[in-house]
Amino acid sequence: MFELLTTPAIQQATWKSRLHGPKPQPSNLYFSEAFPDAHKWCKGKYFEIKESVLVSYDRGYILPGDDLVTAGISTKNLDLSNATSGLKLYPEAEGVVYETLIGLKPGNLQLGIYIPGINDYLLALGDTSMYPDLTDDERKYLAAITPDDTPYDNPLLKLWFIKDMAAWILKLYVLSGVDFEKCILGFRIAKHRLEEIPKPDVFSKVDYFTTLRGTW
């Protein structure tokens, strides 16, 4: 057993209540039928979390730096998968899921979510023209996530990772006119070991990204 909480941290640790875990915490998960056959071990199945471990990991980047520039906007693409150039935040075994909260320290930065590639935006609106576009003066703010949306000490952005799934891409960017910005991301990764169970009365649904992305 291991705890690393000080008195101020306890007051800020409400984010822990957003994570699943073994009973008596919310412990039942359902992986929707939208998962492809490549993930048939979990597709359409129900699981109980039998064991959990929480791992924290911070990453920092200076923008502008040795990164991409689009229409005067400095960007950095972070591949969260276990690819050679990725951050390697995914499990390496079936029967395991990583439930991850991501927080941003204050700064003049924004974050976009893409999957499975750096041009495949997750969030958009119904009109086919309403998708994130850093080259457009208005749409460069569309679906942007700021430090106020998911603070470092109280992260609200949650992603799920399983073995060999498509790469989540976080696109960090600072707008033109910013000399330098230190971008700090805090990852709070709950590693869950799963056991398949019959359909329970209460469960949380884990959807595949294809049901969330695009214009609808």
C-alpha positions in Angstrom: 0.0 0.0 0.0 1.3 3.4 -0.8 -0.1 6.9 -0.4 1.6 10.2 -1.1 -0.8 12.9 -0.1 -0.2 16.1 1.9 -2.9 18.1 3.5 -3.2 20.6 0.6 -3.1 17.8 -1.9 -6.0 16.0 -0.2 -8.2 19.0 -0.8 -7.3 19.0 -4.5 -7.5 15.2 -5.0 -11.2 15.1 -6.1 -9.9 13.9 -9.4 -9.3 10.5 -7.8 -13.1 10.1 -7.5 -13.3 10.1 -11.4 -11.3 6.9 -11.7 -12.6 3.4 -11.5 -11.1 0.7 -9.3 -11.8 -2.5 -7.4 -14.9 -2.7 -5.3 -16.2 -0.7 -3.5 -15.2 1.8 -6.2 -17.1 1.7 -9.5 -15.5 -1.4 -10.9 -17.6 -2.7 -13.9 -16.7 -1.8 -17.5 -18.4 -2.5 -20.8 -16.4 -2.2 -24.0 -18.9 -1.4 -26.8 -19.5 -3.4 -30.0 -17.8 -0.5 -31.9 -14.4 -1.9 -31.0 -12.9 -3.6 -34.1 -12.2 -7.3 -34.3 -8.6 -6.6 -33.7 -9.7 -6.1 -30.1 -12.0 -9.1 -29.9 -10.8 -9.9 -26.4 -12.8 -6.9 -25.1 -15.3 -6.1 -27.9 -18.9 -6.3 -26.6 -17.8 -7.8 -23.2 -18.2 -6.9 -19.6 -15.3 -6.8 -17.1 -14.7 -6.2 -13.4 -11.6 -4.4 -12.3 -9.8 -6.7 -9.9 -6.6 -4.7 -9.3 -5.6 -1.1 -9.9 -2.3 0.9 -9.6 -2.1 4.6 -10.0 1.0 6.0 -11.9 1.7 9.7 -12.3 3.8 11.0 -15.2 4.6 14.6 -16.2 5.9 15.8 -19.6 7.0 19.3 -20.5 7.7 21.0 -23.8 8.9 24.5 -24.8 7.0 26.1 -27.7 8.1 27.4 -30.1 10.9 24.9 -30.4 12.0 22.2 -32.8 8.4 21.7 -33.8 5.9 22.3 -36.6 4.6 25.8 -37.6 1.2 26.1 -39.2 0.0 29.5 -40.3 2.3 31.1 -37.7 1.1 28.8 -34.9 3.7 26.6 -33.2 2.5 23.0 -32.7 3.8 19.8 -31.3 2.1 16.4 -31.9 2.3 14.0 -29.0 1.7 10.3 -29.9 0.5 8.6 -26.7 0.9 5.0 -28.1 3.8 2.6 -27.8 5.1 3.4 -31.2 8.8 4.1 -31.5 8.3 7.8 -31.4 5.4 7.6 -29.0 5.2 8.4 -25.3 4.5 4.7 -24.7 1.5 5.1 -22.3 -0.4 2.0 -23.6 -0.6 -1.4 -21.9 1.4 -4.3 -23.4 -1.0 -7.1 -22.5 -4.7 -8.0 -23.1 -6.9 -8.0 -20.1 -5.5 -4.6 -19.0 -6.9 -1.1 -19.6 -5.3 2.2 -18.7 -7.7 4.9 -17.6 -5.9 8.2 -17.9 -6.7 11.7 -16.7 -4.7 14.5 -18.4 -4.3 18.0 -16.8 -2.5 21.1 -18.0 -0.5 23.6 -16.0 -1.5 27.3 -16.6 -0.1 28.9 -19.7 -0.9 30.4 -23.0 -1.5 27.0 -24.7 -4.2 24.9 -26.2 -4.7 21.3 -26.9 -6.4 19.4 -29.7 -7.3 15.7 -29.7 -6.7 13.6 -32.8 -7.0 9.9 -33.6 -5.6 7.8 -35.4 -3.4 10.3 -37.2 -2.3 13.9 -36.7 -4.9 15.2 -39.2 -7.8 13.1 -37.9 -9.6 15.4 -35.5 -11.8 13.8 -32.8 -14.2 16.7 -32.1 -16.2 18.7 -34.6 -19.7 20.1 -35.2 -22.5 19.0 -37.5 -21.8 21.3 -40.4 -19.1 19.7 -42.6 -17.1 23.0 -42.6 -17.0 23.1 -38.8 -13.8 21.2 -37.9 -10.5 22.3 -36.3 -8.3 24.1 -38.7 -5.2 25.9 -37.5 -4.9 27.8 -40.8 -8.3 29.4 -40.3 -8.6 32.5 -38.0 -11.9 31.3 -36.5 -11.7 27.6 -36.6 -8.3 27.4 -35.0 -10.1 27.7 -31.7 -12.7 25.0 -32.5 -12.7 22.1 -30.0 -9.6 23.6 -28.3 -8.9 22.4 -24.8 -7.3 25.0 -22.4 -5.7 24.7 -18.9 -9.0 26.0 -17.5 -10.9 23.1 -19.0 -8.6 20.5 -17.5 -6.4 21.9 -14.7 -3.3 20.1 -13.7 -4.4 19.7 -10.1 -8.0 18.7 -11.1 -7.8 17.0 -14.5 -11.1 16.5 -16.4 -9.8 15.1 -19.7 -10.0 11.3 -19.6 -8.8 8.8 -22.3 -8.8 5.0 -22.3 -5.9 2.9 -23.6 -5.7 -0.8 -24.5 -3.0 -2.8 -26.1 -2.3 -2.0 -29.8 -5.2 0.4 -30.2 -5.0 3.3 -32.5 -2.8 6.2 -31.4 -4.3 9.0 -29.5 -2.6 12.2 -30.7 -2.5 15.3 -28.5 -1.7 18.4 -30.6 -0.2 21.1 -28.4 -0.1 24.6 -29.8 0.5 28.2 -28.9 -0.7 31.1 -31.0 1.4 33.6 -33.0 2.8 36.4 -30.9 3.9 34.1 -28.0 7.7 34.2 -27.7 8.0 31.0 -25.6 5.6 28.9 -23.6 6.4 26.0 -21.2 3.7 23.4 -21.7 3.3 21.0 -18.8 1.0 18.0 -19.1 0.2 15.8 -16.1 -0.9 12.2 -16.8 -2.6 10.3 -14.0 -2.7 6.7 -15.2 -4.9 4.1 -13.4 -3.7 0.7 -14.6 -6.6 -1.8 -14.3 -6.3 -5.6 -14.4 -9.6 -7.0 -15.7 -11.7 -10.2 -15.3 -14.5 -11.0 -17.7 -18.0 -11.3 -16.0 -21.6 -11.7 -17.0 -23.5 -8.5 -17.7 -23.9 -6.7 -14.4 -26.7 -4.4 -13.3 -24.4 -1.3 -13.2 -21.4 -0.6 -15.4 -19.5 2.2 -17.2 -19.4 2.1 -21.0 -16.1 2.5 -22.8 -16.8 3.5 -26.4 -14.4 3.3 -29.4 -13.3 6.6 -30.9 -15.2 6.0 -34.1 -18.5 6.6 -32.4 -17.3 10.0 -31.1 -15.3 11.5 -33.9 -16.3 13.5 -36.9 -19.2 15.8 -37.8 -22.6 14.8 -36.5 
